[in-house]
């Protein structure tokens, strides 16, 4: 079987690429259904993009590589596509856009677009062999108990990263990239809960509070969730992409609150009130009780000296915590690192040294923030590769 383009992976990036690449395109995936990560994302409603897409909200070895694709296929382009298909959506918080209905609407839209462009989709199909010669890429596929050989002029690596292995995620794209001489940067879990020694926060598991979390990068002001294993919630997931093993994170438990001014004002008028009682108005009571084991929260407001107020403000505004690790790829939403962008064209996503080879989506060393950024990278990089393939016909 001879085709124009073989796309490995029927996820967000792969389906988007297929919709642009044109006829004689084959998309394969080992899963029983396409777009499985799309289906489970956003609590089943798919946070498909973000109004605040900006280059500085993406991580990677080359801070400029992703700019071209994101500028040429923007969040507004994908929003227009979603709206054209009659899919209702809404903005939740911080520019995050979700479907009003089910995430499967996005999957159905992408599959429909790919098929309308002339692409074919083979599910429950495994890649068992691959080589490259004068005729292009020769792939051996196993489907329905039979082996088939496919020759393609173009090969697109769209199998994602290592995150959520229970859904079949592997490092296949990295293995193939290395086989063809492309470099792969260090990979690690991103957008992932952080863990602490056993029992560290067991007593307050389930408690959530607004917080500002920093880990050698931008500060993220969102919800913080204490768990029996450590810390989670949007603020921690965001900061985790900047965190490294052995380093500490800083937690501001009073974002937007001038605690020093508040305590000084109440030191006179409510002097008999207990400090811990006052703090329980600003934080969950269980959290205040937990903090009292680490910070002196005893005594009355009227007895607070300026020095003690300053020390308390510092402790609450810069609570230094040192995670012991993360929950790993098992719960990570994305994989940091991947195929080195130095070996790819930022305009076409094509390998510079292997004609016809492309890498897109999570497989590439580009990772966005939480909140629809990684889906937008999938749409933009998939579109860029698909456009380049179609233009070269």
C-alpha positions as CSV (number, residue, x, y, z in Angstrom):
1,X,0.0,0.0,0.0
2,X,1.5,3.3,-1.1
3,X,0.4,6.6,0.4
4,X,1.5,10.2,0.7
5,X,1.6,10.6,4.5
6,X,1.6,8.2,7.5
7,X,0.7,9.9,10.8
8,X,1.5,7.9,14.0
9,X,-1.0,8.9,16.6
10,X,-4.7,9.8,16.4
11,X,-4.6,12.4,19.1
12,X,-5.0,16.2,19.0
13,X,-1.9,17.0,16.9
14,X,-2.2,14.0,14.6
15,X,-5.9,14.5,13.8
16,X,-5.3,18.2,13.2
17,X,-2.4,17.4,10.9
18,X,-4.5,14.9,9.0
19,X,-7.2,17.5,8.4
20,X,-4.6,19.7,6.6
21,X,-2.3,17.2,4.9
22,X,-4.8,16.2,2.2
23,X,-5.7,12.9,0.4
24,X,-3.8,9.7,0.7
25,X,-3.1,10.3,4.4
26,X,-3.3,7.4,6.9
27,X,-3.5,8.0,10.6
28,X,-2.9,5.0,12.9
29,X,-3.3,4.5,16.6
30,X,-3.1,1.5,19.0
31,X,-6.1,2.7,20.9
32,X,-9.7,1.6,20.3
33,X,-10.9,5.2,19.9
34,X,-9.3,8.4,18.6
35,X,-8.5,11.4,20.8
36,X,-8.5,9.6,24.1
37,X,-6.7,12.4,25.9
38,X,-9.1,14.9,24.4
39,X,-12.0,12.8,25.7
40,X,-10.9,12.8,29.3
41,X,-9.6,16.4,29.4
42,X,-11.2,19.2,31.4
43,X,-13.4,16.8,33.3
44,X,-14.9,15.5,30.1
45,X,-15.5,18.9,28.6
46,X,-12.1,19.6,27.0
47,X,-10.3,22.8,27.8
48,X,-9.5,23.2,24.1
49,X,-7.6,26.5,24.1
50,X,-7.0,29.7,26.1
51,X,-7.7,33.3,25.2
52,X,-4.3,34.3,26.7
53,X,-2.1,32.2,24.5
54,X,1.4,33.9,24.5
55,X,4.9,32.7,23.7
56,X,6.2,33.2,27.2
57,X,3.7,30.8,28.6
58,X,5.5,27.8,26.9
59,X,8.6,26.0,28.1
60,X,11.3,24.4,26.0
61,X,15.0,24.5,25.2
62,X,14.4,27.1,22.5
63,X,12.1,29.9,23.9
64,X,11.4,31.1,20.3
65,X,10.7,27.9,18.4
66,X,7.0,27.7,19.1
67,X,6.3,31.3,18.1
68,X,5.9,30.7,14.4
69,X,3.2,28.0,14.5
70,X,1.3,29.7,17.3
71,X,1.3,33.0,15.4
72,X,0.1,31.4,12.1
73,X,-2.6,29.2,13.6
74,X,-4.0,31.0,16.7
75,X,-6.5,30.3,19.4
76,X,-8.9,32.5,17.3
77,X,-8.6,30.2,14.4
78,X,-9.4,27.1,16.4
79,X,-12.3,28.9,18.1
80,X,-13.7,29.7,14.6
81,X,-13.4,26.0,13.7
82,X,-15.3,25.0,16.9
83,X,-18.0,27.6,16.3
84,X,-18.4,26.6,12.7
85,X,-19.2,23.1,13.8
86,X,-21.9,24.4,16.1
87,X,-20.0,23.4,19.3
88,X,-21.1,25.6,22.2
89,X,-18.4,26.7,24.5
90,X,-17.8,29.0,27.5
91,X,-14.9,30.7,29.3
92,X,-14.3,29.3,32.7
93,X,-11.4,31.2,34.5
94,X,-8.2,32.8,33.3
95,X,-9.1,32.6,29.7
96,X,-9.8,28.8,29.7
97,X,-12.3,27.7,27.1
98,X,-14.4,24.6,27.6
99,X,-17.2,22.8,25.6
100,X,-20.6,23.3,27.1
101,X,-21.3,19.7,26.2
102,X,-18.9,16.7,26.0
103,X,-15.3,16.6,24.9
104,X,-16.2,14.0,22.4
105,X,-17.6,16.8,20.3
106,X,-14.0,18.0,19.6
107,X,-12.9,14.5,18.7
108,X,-15.8,14.0,16.3
109,X,-15.1,17.4,14.8
110,X,-11.4,16.6,14.2
111,X,-12.2,13.1,12.8
112,X,-14.8,14.6,10.5
113,X,-12.3,17.2,9.3
114,X,-9.6,14.6,8.6
115,X,-11.9,12.3,6.7
116,X,-13.3,15.3,4.7
117,X,-9.7,16.0,3.7
118,X,-9.3,12.5,2.4
119,X,-7.5,10.9,5.4
120,X,-8.1,7.3,6.5
121,X,-8.1,6.3,10.2
122,X,-6.9,2.9,11.4
123,X,-7.4,2.1,15.1
124,X,-6.1,-0.8,17.1
125,X,-3.1,-0.8,14.8
126,X,0.5,-1.3,15.9
127,X,3.7,-0.3,14.3
128,X,6.0,-3.3,14.2
129,X,8.6,-2.2,11.8
130,X,10.0,1.0,10.2
131,X,12.8,1.9,7.9
132,X,13.6,4.7,5.4
133,X,14.9,4.4,1.8
134,X,14.8,6.0,-1.6
135,X,11.0,5.3,-1.9
136,X,10.3,6.9,1.5
137,X,9.2,5.4,4.8
138,X,8.3,1.7,4.9
139,X,6.2,0.8,7.8
140,X,5.0,-2.7,8.9
141,X,1.7,-2.4,10.6
142,X,-0.3,-5.1,12.5
143,X,-4.1,-4.8,12.3
144,X,-6.8,-7.2,13.0
145,X,-4.3,-10.0,13.4
146,X,-2.7,-9.3,10.0
147,X,0.4,-7.6,8.9
148,X,0.4,-4.8,6.3
149,X,3.2,-2.9,4.7
150,X,2.8,0.8,4.0
151,X,5.1,3.0,2.0
152,X,4.8,6.8,2.6
153,X,6.6,9.9,1.4
154,X,6.0,11.6,4.7
155,X,6.0,10.3,8.3
156,X,4.6,12.4,11.1
157,X,5.4,11.6,14.7
158,X,2.3,12.6,16.7
159,X,2.3,9.9,19.4
160,X,2.7,12.4,22.3
161,X,4.9,11.9,25.4
162,X,5.0,9.6,28.4
163,X,2.2,11.2,30.5
164,X,-0.7,9.0,31.6
165,X,0.8,5.6,30.7
166,X,-2.5,3.8,31.6
167,X,-3.9,5.2,28.4
168,X,-1.1,3.6,26.4
169,X,1.4,6.5,26.4
170,X,5.0,5.5,25.5
171,X,8.2,7.0,24.4
172,X,7.7,5.7,20.8
173,X,8.2,9.1,19.1
174,X,11.5,9.6,21.0
175,X,12.7,6.1,19.9
176,X,11.9,6.8,16.2
177,X,13.4,10.3,16.4
178,X,16.7,8.9,17.8
179,X,16.7,6.2,15.1
180,X,16.7,8.9,12.4
181,X,19.4,10.9,14.1
182,X,17.4,13.5,15.9
183,X,18.3,14.5,19.5
184,X,15.9,14.1,22.4
185,X,16.2,16.3,25.4
186,X,15.7,15.2,29.0
187,X,12.1,14.3,29.6
188,X,10.2,14.6,32.9
189,X,6.6,14.8,34.2
190,X,4.9,18.3,33.9
191,X,1.7,19.7,35.3
192,X,1.9,17.1,38.1
193,X,1.1,17.0,41.9
194,X,4.1,17.2,44.1
195,X,4.8,14.7,46.9
196,X,6.1,15.0,50.4
197,X,7.3,12.5,53.1
198,X,4.5,10.3,54.2
199,X,2.0,11.9,56.5
200,X,3.2,15.5,55.9
201,X,-0.3,16.8,55.1
202,X,-2.4,13.8,55.9
203,X,-4.3,15.7,58.6
204,X,-5.4,18.4,56.2
205,X,-6.0,16.2,53.1
206,X,-8.8,17.7,51.1
207,X,-8.3,21.2,52.3
208,X,-8.1,23.8,49.5
209,X,-7.2,27.5,49.7
210,X,-6.1,30.3,47.3
211,X,-2.3,30.6,47.2
212,X,0.6,32.0,45.2
213,X,3.1,29.2,44.4
214,X,6.6,29.8,42.9
215,X,9.2,27.2,41.9
216,X,12.1,28.9,40.1
217,X,9.8,30.5,37.6
218,X,6.6,32.6,37.4
219,X,4.4,32.9,40.4
220,X,1.0,31.2,40.0
221,X,-2.0,32.6,41.9
222,X,-4.6,29.9,41.9
223,X,-6.1,27.2,44.2
224,X,-3.8,25.0,46.3
225,X,-5.0,21.6,47.4
226,X,-3.5,19.5,50.2
227,X,-3.6,15.7,49.7
228,X,-2.6,12.7,51.6
229,X,0.5,12.4,49.3
230,X,1.4,16.1,49.2
231,X,0.2,19.2,47.2
232,X,-1.9,19.5,44.1
233,X,-4.4,22.1,42.7
234,X,-3.8,24.4,39.7
235,X,-1.2,26.6,41.4
236,X,1.0,23.6,42.2
237,X,0.5,21.9,38.8
238,X,1.6,25.1,37.1
239,X,4.7,25.5,39.4
240,X,5.6,21.8,39.0
241,X,6.8,22.4,35.4
242,X,9.5,24.8,36.8
243,X,10.4,22.6,39.8
244,X,13.4,20.4,39.9
245,X,14.2,17.5,42.3
246,X,15.8,18.7,45.5
247,X,14.7,22.3,45.2
248,X,12.1,24.1,47.3
249,X,8.9,25.9,46.4
250,X,7.5,29.1,48.0
251,X,3.9,29.3,49.0
252,X,2.1,32.6,49.8
253,X,-0.9,31.7,51.8
254,X,-2.3,35.2,51.8
255,X,-2.4,36.3,48.1
256,X,-4.0,39.7,47.8
257,X,-4.2,40.2,51.6
258,X,-2.2,42.8,53.5
259,X,-1.9,40.7,56.6
260,X,0.4,43.1,58.4
261,X,-1.9,46.1,58.0
262,X,-4.9,43.9,59.0
263,X,-3.3,42.7,62.2
264,X,-2.0,46.1,63.2
265,X,-5.5,47.6,62.7
266,X,-7.1,44.9,64.9
267,X,-4.4,44.9,67.5
268,X,-6.2,47.8,69.2
269,X,-9.9,47.3,68.4
270,X,-9.9,43.5,68.8
271,X,-7.0,43.0,71.1
272,X,-8.6,40.2,73.2
273,X,-9.3,38.1,70.1
274,X,-6.9,35.1,69.7
275,X,-4.5,35.3,66.7
276,X,-5.4,31.8,65.5
277,X,-9.1,32.8,65.6
278,X,-8.4,35.8,63.5
279,X,-6.4,33.8,61.0
280,X,-9.2,31.3,60.7
281,X,-11.2,34.1,59.1
282,X,-8.7,34.2,56.3
283,X,-7.7,30.5,56.0
284,X,-9.5,27.2,56.5
285,X,-9.6,26.3,60.2
286,X,-7.9,23.0,59.7
287,X,-5.0,24.6,57.9
288,X,-4.6,27.1,60.7
289,X,-4.5,24.3,63.2
290,X,-1.8,22.5,61.0
291,X,0.2,25.7,60.7
292,X,0.2,26.2,64.5
293,X,2.5,23.2,64.7
294,X,5.1,25.0,62.5
295,X,4.5,28.6,63.3
296,X,3.8,30.3,66.7
297,X,0.1,31.3,66.3
298,X,-0.6,31.5,70.0
299,X,-1.6,34.6,72.0
300,X,-3.9,37.5,71.5
301,X,-3.9,40.2,68.9
302,X,-3.3,42.9,71.5
303,X,-0.1,41.3,72.5
304,X,1.5,41.2,69.0
305,X,4.6,43.3,68.6
306,X,5.5,44.9,65.3
307,X,8.5,42.4,65.1
308,X,6.2,39.4,65.6
309,X,3.7,40.7,63.0
310,X,6.5,41.2,60.5
311,X,7.8,37.6,61.2
312,X,4.3,36.2,60.8
313,X,3.7,38.1,57.5
314,X,7.0,36.7,56.2
315,X,6.1,33.1,57.3
316,X,2.7,33.2,55.7
317,X,3.8,35.0,52.6
318,X,6.9,32.8,51.9
319,X,6.2,29.3,53.3
320,X,9.1,27.3,52.1
321,X,8.4,23.7,51.4
322,X,10.7,21.1,49.9
323,X,8.9,18.3,47.9
324,X,10.4,14.9,48.0
325,X,9.2,14.2,44.4
326,X,6.3,14.2,42.1
327,X,3.5,11.7,41.3
328,X,5.3,11.1,38.0
329,X,3.9,10.3,34.6
330,X,1.0,8.4,36.2
331,X,-0.9,11.6,36.8
332,X,1.2,14.2,34.9
333,X,-0.9,16.0,32.3
334,X,2.1,16.5,30.0
335,X,5.7,15.5,29.3
336,X,8.4,18.2,29.6
337,X,11.2,17.9,27.1
338,X,11.1,15.7,24.0
339,X,12.4,15.9,20.4
340,X,15.0,18.7,20.3
341,X,13.7,21.6,18.4
342,X,17.2,22.4,17.1
343,X,16.6,19.6,14.6
344,X,13.2,20.8,13.4
345,X,12.0,23.7,11.2
346,X,9.8,26.0,13.3
347,X,7.8,26.9,10.2
348,X,7.0,23.3,9.0
349,X,7.8,21.1,12.0
350,X,10.0,19.0,9.5
351,X,13.2,17.4,10.4
352,X,16.1,19.3,9.0
353,X,18.2,16.2,8.1
354,X,15.5,13.6,7.2
355,X,13.3,14.6,4.2
356,X,9.6,13.9,4.9
357,X,9.9,13.4,8.6
358,X,7.8,15.6,10.9
359,X,7.3,15.9,14.7
360,X,4.4,17.6,16.3
361,X,2.5,18.1,19.5
362,X,3.7,16.8,22.9
363,X,6.4,14.7,21.3
364,X,8.3,17.9,20.7
365,X,10.3,19.9,23.4
366,X,7.5,22.5,23.8
367,X,5.2,22.5,26.8
368,X,2.5,25.0,27.7
369,X,0.9,26.1,30.9
370,X,-2.1,24.5,32.4
371,X,-5.4,25.7,30.9
372,X,-5.6,24.8,27.2
373,X,-2.1,25.9,26.2
374,X,-1.0,22.4,25.3
375,X,-4.0,21.7,23.1
376,X,-3.3,24.9,21.3
377,X,0.2,23.8,20.7
378,X,-1.2,20.5,19.3
379,X,-3.5,22.4,16.9
380,X,-0.9,24.9,15.8
381,X,2.0,22.4,15.3
382,X,-0.3,19.9,13.6
383,X,-1.7,22.6,11.3
384,X,1.8,23.8,10.4
385,X,3.0,20.3,9.5
386,X,-0.2,19.6,7.6
387,X,0.0,22.8,5.6
388,X,3.7,22.1,4.7
389,X,2.8,18.5,3.5
390,X,-0.1,19.8,1.4
391,X,2.0,22.6,-0.1
392,X,4.7,20.1,-1.2
393,X,2.4,17.8,-3.2
